[in-house]
Amino acid sequence: MIVKHLEDILGTAADVDTEGWTSRRLIYQDAGMGYSVNDTIIKPGAELEMEYRNHFETVYCIEGAGEITDLATGQTHAIRPGTIYALNQHDRHILRANKGTHMRMVCVFNPPLTGREVHDETGAYALAD
């Protein structure tokens, strides 16, 4: 059984901070679960263009507000607490947090992240060995 608390992650190597987001890696590849789980903060006003070519991601918003735009269709969807979205086709997208508020998201990746990834120049995470 694996039991963790967010307080135990903060300030460790599993607490990955970038200009637009902070991701607290709760469960990752070494857990052997076949997926990873992150508690991620999208910083106020952040606009992030991403495309997870090597992973599927499901995201559940628990705080804040913003929007996601599917770059293939141009369709934009509002995000607020209770919204879930799944990038089931490696969808290239732009994720935006409203100015003045962050978005807190629970993110599940398959295959799992190793724990230290940051986005490459295409907005993707590299596939772990």
Backbone hydrogen bonds, N-H to C=O, Kabsch-Sander energy under -0.5 kcal/mol:
donor,donor_aa,acceptor,acceptor_aa,energy
3,V,1,M,-0.5
8,D,5,H,-1.8
9,I,5,H,-0.6
9,I,6,L,-1.8
10,L,6,L,-1.7
12,T,9,I,-2.1
15,D,12,T,-1.9
16,V,14,A,-0.8
16,V,23,S,-2.8
17,D,15,D,-0.6
18,T,21,W,-3.1
22,T,41,I,-2.3
23,S,16,V,-3.3
24,R,22,T,-0.5
24,R,39,D,-2.6
25,R,14,A,-3.2
25,R,23,S,-0.8
26,L,24,R,-0.9
26,L,37,V,-1.9
27,I,37,V,-1.8
29,Q,113,L,-3.6
31,A,28,Y,-2.7
32,G,29,Q,-2.1
36,S,109,F,-2.0
37,V,27,I,-2.2
38,N,107,C,-2.7
39,D,24,R,-2.4
40,T,38,N,-0.7
40,T,105,M,-3.2
41,I,22,T,-3.3
42,I,40,T,-0.5
42,I,103,M,-3.3
43,K,20,G,-2.3
43,K,41,I,-0.6
45,G,98,N,-1.1
45,G,101,T,-0.5
46,A,43,K,-2.4
48,L,95,L,-2.9
49,E,47,E,-0.5
50,M,48,L,-0.6
50,M,93,H,-2.9
51,E,123,G,-1.3
53,R,51,E,-1.7
55,H,52,Y,-0.5
56,F,110,N,-3.3
57,E,87,L,-0.6
58,T,108,V,-2.1
59,V,85,Y,-3.1
60,Y,106,V,-2.3
61,C,83,T,-2.9
62,I,104,R,-3.1
63,E,104,R,-1.4
66,G,79,I,-2.2
67,E,96,R,-2.4
68,I,77,H,-2.3
69,T,94,I,-2.5
70,D,75,Q,-2.8
71,L,69,T,-0.7
71,L,92,R,-2.1
72,A,92,R,-0.5
74,G,70,D,-3.0
77,H,68,I,-2.9
79,I,66,G,-2.8
82,G,61,C,-2.7
83,T,80,R,-2.4
85,Y,59,V,-2.4
87,L,57,E,-3.3
88,N,86,A,-1.5
90,H,87,L,-0.9
93,H,50,M,-3.0
94,I,69,T,-2.0
95,L,48,L,-2.7
96,R,67,E,-3.0
97,A,46,A,-2.0
98,N,65,A,-2.6
101,T,98,N,-1.5
103,M,42,I,-2.0
104,R,63,E,-2.1
105,M,40,T,-3.4
105,M,103,M,-0.6
106,V,60,Y,-2.8
107,C,38,N,-2.6
107,C,105,M,-0.6
108,V,58,T,-2.7
109,F,36,S,-2.1
110,N,56,F,-2.1
120,D,124,A,-3.1
123,G,120,D,-1.9
